[in-house]
Amino acid sequence: MKIRTMKYMVKEGFVNTYRNLLMSLASVSMVVASLLIFGIFLMLIINFSYNLNRLKAQVEIAVFLKNNATSLESADVELKIKNDERVLTYRKVTKEEAFAELATVYLEDSELIEGLTPDFLSESFRVHLKNVEDSAAFADEISRMEGVEDVTYPYDSLKKLGTVLNWINVGSMAVLALLLIISVSIIANTIKLTVYARRKEIEIMKYIGASDWFIRWPFIIEGVIIGFAGALIAFILTSYLYNSVESFVNAHTLDYGLSDLIKMVSIGNVAGQIFVIYAIIGMVMGGTGSIISVRKHLNV
Amino acid sequence: MIEFRNVTKLYPNGCVGLQNATLKIEKGEFVFVVGPSGSGKSTLLKLMLREEIPTEGEVYVNEFSIHDMPRREVPYLRRGLGVVFQDFRLLPNKTVYENVAFAMQVVEASPKEIRRQVPVALALVGLSKKAKVYPDQLSGGEQQRVALARAIVNNPSVLIADEPTGNLDPETSWEIMNLLDEINQRGTTVIVATHEKNIVDQMKKRVINLERGRIIRDVREGNYTNED
């Protein structure tokens, strides 16, 4: 296609959008609404997986030795942990260290641990795995060793969170699909109006020998313009709304001392991606709407 | 060159458009297609433009075989054919110049070519002075002349006119017919479907007479009817 033809088509696309301003605006708002609803899910997913990954990175497997474990048994367990390929890092917590830890926790109620000596506590190893998925297998092996009292790992609860995340994913895809269908059909209707308004012109073009694509392109561009405009507006609204939610949440998690546990992704880190996702979805919606309408009503 | 070989066109509703029609139009001919309404004149022209596909038989227009050609080739067939209609079919929001230039834009001609060809076409139909006027400010005859300019601006080898004078008074009709004749003198094949008995009788061109989808008469230098 020649460059001046492309220019002509883009110009026609804009002219068409403007001529049908009211319907174009209606279509744009539909795209905005769809993307906003989708955006809520998207931001939920982003934050959920972000926090899940953060928590996963913090997951620590605690291997508690029996209180009366021998130093040989302790060395055995340590050797096993040290040589295990799945282990990223580990740290040995001696009875003294455990006691010191306990003392800090009960600093204000020291009478509770009065009379307690390090000997009451057990030695333990705190292990970080390279891959949290290996937690169960690893814990199982270690717990069968001599002198091991108990192995704890919080991975199961994380796994449940992961399932929840998957459901949110599925849900958002379903909502997106539904919204896509609605938006596409509204855009198709808008384009249909343009096709109708220009049916004489189209007929003349066909008689003169315009190729099918020459006739189609301006309509597709009109749809893409509508989709892109919707994406842009939706993006601005999303960033604005998300910013307010983010500062609200961050302020309150700080109040309740939860800021270590829950942390929202800052919009700056994902803005680029969100814009690209919105723009692609918006333009695909617009383009698809046009193609459907053009196929049905243009009969080129 | 246009050739119909035993062409039959039946419409889905059962109407007979054309029945076993065979004809040949050589390059540079001027042909009137006459007959009462519903006799198949429009079907004949539509088959040439591949607006319709023959039910049976073969149709050849220039180097194209209408009866079995892929849809994507239709634009290229039509670029070799100019068309004029009874109702002019100009774009009301474009000036005379723009209406003619539009035909060249659509086939992706260069702006240079457009600037060169459009004035030539307008001069040929005698409308150079009205280039910047909108169609609704023109008389019917003038509008049809714009349509003619648009039809010939891409230098088609065939000009097809479907009752081009149907909406015009007798005097203006003559002007249009003379223009068509002039275009024909320049080498373009011209095919005119018409009801204008007087004009056909006086111009002494080839006449193809249709009735109920059949070619009942095909004569050189003929009259509108057989009687005299």
Boltz contact constraints between the chains, C-beta under 6 A:
constraints:
  - contact:
      token1: [A, 2]
      token2: [B, 108]
      max_distance: 6.0
  - contact:
      token1: [A, 5]
      token2: [B, 108]
      max_distance: 6.0
  - contact:
      token1: [A, 201]
      token2: [B, 91]
      max_distance: 6.0
  - contact:
      token1: [A, 204]
      token2: [B, 89]
      max_distance: 6.0
  - contact:
      token1: [A, 205]
      token2: [B, 106]
      max_distance: 6.0
  - contact:
      token1: [A, 207]
      token2: [B, 83]
      max_distance: 6.0
  - contact:
      token1: [A, 208]
      token2: [B, 103]
      max_distance: 6.0
  - contact:
      token1: [A, 208]
      token2: [B, 106]
      max_distance: 6.0
  - contact:
      token1: [A, 209]
      token2: [B, 75]
      max_distance: 6.0
  - contact:
      token1: [A, 209]
      token2: [B, 78]
      max_distance: 6.0
  - contact:
      token1: [A, 209]
      token2: [B, 79]
      max_distance: 6.0
  - contact:
      token1: [A, 209]
      token2: [B, 107]
      max_distance: 6.0
  - contact:
      token1: [A, 210]
      token2: [B, 106]
      max_distance: 6.0
  - contact:
      token1: [A, 211]
      token2: [B, 75]
      max_distance: 6.0
